[in-house]
Amino acid sequence: MAMTSKELVFAIFIITMYLVLNCALNLLNRWALGLYGLRFPLVMTASHMIFGACALSPLMILNESYSSRHAHVIQNDWKGLSIIAVMNGFQIACNNASLTVMELSMNQVIRAAIPVLVALIAICVESKVPSKAEVACLAVISIGVMLAVWEESKNAVLGIVLTVVSSVMQSVQMSVTGRLMSGKSGKLNSFQMTFYTGPIAFATLLPFAFITEFNIFVESVTNKPIASLGFLLGSCCVAVVYNVVLFQSVGTLSSVGTAILGNVKIVLLLFLSSLILGELTGWSANQFLGCVLTFASAGAYSYIKATAPKPAPAPAPEPAPAPSQQPRLEGPGHGYIKQEGV
């Protein structure tokens, strides 16, 4: 069904906000965690999660349309919400942690391989085998990522591993989120998803943050109080809006549209990271070749998915004949069948 003008304007607004907020958050995180030296990614991610839920709590508690559904939503969808919260918290934390040891541009090239991960998950979970053209695109994406990452692997093995783990978790999470936003308790919007998943993600990340980063965080706040607290507060404000937009984009755009938007975001981030952070200056020819192969193949894969013919709907079962038209055996021992009405 064609989109109305109002729906089109809203979709453009969501796309624009997604690109602006994602780029701003990634650049800020890379600068603070990697270049400035505020090395507490788990504390930062946990703060983002709980801040988002707290910021939305007045709306979710005081608005009758939301508050009347809390018990129903939690009772019916608590499992799905918990899975999304844990995966979302850890995939963001892993991605943020990778920015402490590797460039943002390389991080984004690795994340461009998400279509490969999604296809593998679909084969294992849904038994969906990609077409020959899709397999060819996925193979070139893999080759491109390997070319781009080969040089980086000598210096940032941990960053590569964290980015891959984050990408796998995000692939699974996006699939589950799309189903839950039209779950058992009715359609959940982006405010509800952020509000319900935030505290669970915070509780999941807090023990790991306390064990691994408590001393680092205390030292950072003691030595750089304005920078540390200002970064936390500023990134929390950006993150709460971004999380709402992220969940909304899943409900507004198709899975293919989300994949294409992700490719546009990666190219934009590469340009901005080079312009603002001075990255890409030390890349080799092989890395640039891998980058081009990855993005070109990812774009071709998205196009193939978008133009692929939809499977024909299953034929409806034929209705059973009316009782008056069904054959009936006339009497015991007569040995013939008589049609009613003949």
Secondary structure as UniProt FT lines:
FT   HELIX           5..29
FT   HELIX           30..36
FT   HELIX           41..62
FT   HELIX           64..67
FT   TURN            68..69
FT   HELIX           70..98
FT   TURN            99..101
FT   HELIX           104..111
FT   TURN            112..113
FT   HELIX           114..121
FT   HELIX           122..126
FT   HELIX           132..152
FT   TURN            153..155
FT   HELIX           157..180
FT   STRAND          182..183
FT   TURN            184..185
FT   STRAND          186..187
FT   HELIX           190..223
FT   HELIX           225..252
FT   HELIX           255..276
FT   TURN            279..282
FT   HELIX           285..307
FT   HELIX           323..325
FT   STRAND          328..329
FT   TURN            332..333
FT   STRAND          337..338
FT   TURN            340..341
//
